[in-house]
Amino acid sequence: MADIAMKRVVQKGPTIREQLRAMDDAEVVTSFLGGEERAFQELVERYQTRLLNFIYRTIGDREKAEDLVQEVFIRVYRHLHRFDRTKKFSTWAYTIASNLAKNELRNRSRNPLVLFQTIKGSWDDDDRPLQFEDTTARPDDLYRKRHLRELVAETVAKLPEHHRQVFVLRELEGKSYEEIAEITDCNLGTVKSRLNRARNAFAEIIEPWMD
């Protein structure tokens, strides 16, 4: 009877997958380095979509972005044993993604066109990234929103690569200034300066179209 009771207790315990999901990034990394291969899949599931969106918004090519995300995780897998676990895993992963995106842009003969949805919010909001979709939009707003997206896209296409990158990291990904500085290998002053210039470029075009 005792053996049966013990089996029931074991069966009711959390699975490895559930245990991994309950861990923070640092614990998942430690688990993987300790030999738990499934921990790597947990990292992929946590960051695949986020990194895909970041790269896509930076280079403007969805198919290429998917390829680059795969390359990000290949590099993470190969070099995770060298990762400084006193740092944030997310910052390290975004740094790899950022470098791959920059290399892709350098290899192009033209500037990419990055498409964004309607901007809603305030430049002064430092607590969260901008919201780019208005689910309450009326049908008669569609033309206005389409035109606004075109204006945004044209503005983004004219931004220098380093301005566009900090804009995406801050306004779309919600990264802190400190994280952006580490990801882009710039000091805080440079990050804030580039972000302000990118914001001003957008504001000049978009302000007349905002409510």
N, C-alpha and C positions, 0 to 999 in steps of 0.2 A: 504493500500500500504506500509505503514511503516513497518508493521509486516512482510510482504513478503520480503521486502528488508533486514530486520534483519535476517530472516531465511537464506537467501542466504549468508549473511556475515558469519553466524555461520557455515554453511555447507562448506564454503571455508577455514575455519580455520584449523590448524593442528590437527590431531587426537592425542589421548593420547599416542599411540604408537610412532608417529612421534615426539611428544614432548620429550618423554623419550629418544629416540635415539639421540636427539640433546643435551642432558644433559651430563655432565661429571659424573664420577663414584660417586663422593660425593653427587651430586644433586640427582642421582637415588636412592642412599641409603636413603637420607633424604625423598624423595618421598615415598619410601616403608615404612619407619618408621612412616610417616604421614598417612598411611592407604591405599596407592595405591598398591594393590597386584600385579598389572601388572608390577610394577617396578622390582620385583624380577625376573621375566622371562627375563627382559632386561639384568640383571646381568648374568643370566645363558647363554643367547645367546652370550654375550660378552666374557665370559671366559671358556665356556665348552670345546671347541676344544683346546684352549691353555693349559688348565690344564690337559686334557687328554693326549696330546702330552708329556707334562712334566713328568707326572707319568709313562707313557708307556716307555719313554726313560730311566727312572730311574730304573724301576723294570723289564722291558723286557717282560711283559705279557699283551697283549692287552685286553683280556677279564677281567682280574683282574683290570686293569687300569680303565676300564669303570665302574666297581663296585665302585672303590674308588672315582671316580669323583662324582658319585651320593652321596656318603657319604660326600664329601666335601660340596656339596650344602645343604645337610640336616643339617650339622653343621652350615653353614652360615645362613640358615633360622632360626634356633633355637637361635643363639647367636648374630645375627646382632644388636640387641638392646644394646648389651654390647660392640660393636665395637667402638674403639676410632676414632672418625671422624676427628681428627687432623692428622691421619695417612693415608696412601694410601690404598684403598680397595684392589688393586691388590696384594700388599705385604702381607696383611693379608690372602687373599685367597691362595696364594702360600705357605704361612707358614703352613696352615692347610693341604694342599696337600703334602707338604714336610714331615710333621710329619706322615701322613698316609702311605706314601711310605716307610719311614724308618721303621715303625712298620711292614709293610709287609715283608721287607727284613730280619728283625730280626726273623721273624717267619718261615723263610725258612731254609732248611737244606743245601742248596747249593747256590752259588753265581749266580745271574741272568746274562743272556747273552743279552746285549743290542746291537741291530743292528743299524748301522748308514750308510747313503749313503756317497758317495765320498766327502771328505773334499776339499773345494776350498777356498782359501783366505789366509790371513796372521794372525799369532798370534798377530801381533802388531796393528791390527785394533781394536780400542777401541770404535768405534762409532756404530757398528752394529754386530749382531751375524753372525757366519760363514754361508756361503751358502753351502748346501749339495747336490745340484743337478745341473748337467751341461746339459742343454737342447740342447746343440749343439754337443753332443757326437756322434761320428761316430760309425757305427756297429762294426768296428774292434777294438774299445775301450772297448767293453763289457766284454771281458775276463779279461782285465787289471783292470777294475772297480770292477768286481765281486771279484777278488782276493784281491783288496785293501779293499773292504768292510769286507772280512773275516779277514784280518789283523787288521782292526780297531775294529771289534767285539771281537777278541781275546784279544786285548789290554784293551778294556773297561772292559771285564769280570775280568781282573786281578786287576783292580783299586780298592782300598778300597772304601767303600760306600761313605764316606765323600768327597773323591776326585772326584768320578764320579758325585756326586750331584752338586758340585760347577761348574764342567765342563758343565753339561747340562744347569744349570741356566745361565751361562755366555755366552757360545758359541752357544747354541741353542735357548735360550729364550731371550737373549740380555739384561739380567738384569744388573743393575749397581752394583758395588762392595758394595755400601751402602745397596742396597736392598738385596743382597745375604747375607750380614752380619746379617741383621734383620731376614731374612727367616730361616737361619741356626743357628741363635743364637750364632754367632761367631764374634770376632773382625775383623777389616779390615785386620790386619796383617796375621791372620790365613787364611782368605779367599784367599788372594793373594798368600800365601805360598802353599796352597793346589792346587790352580789353576795352578800355575807354575809347580808343580810336575806332575799334570795331563797332562799339555801341553807337558812337556818334554818327558813323557812316550809315547805320541802319536808321537811326532816329530821323535823320535829315530826309530820307525818302519815305519812311513809313508814317511819321507823325500826322501828316494831313489825312491819312486814311484811318486813323484810330478814332474810336468814339470819344 
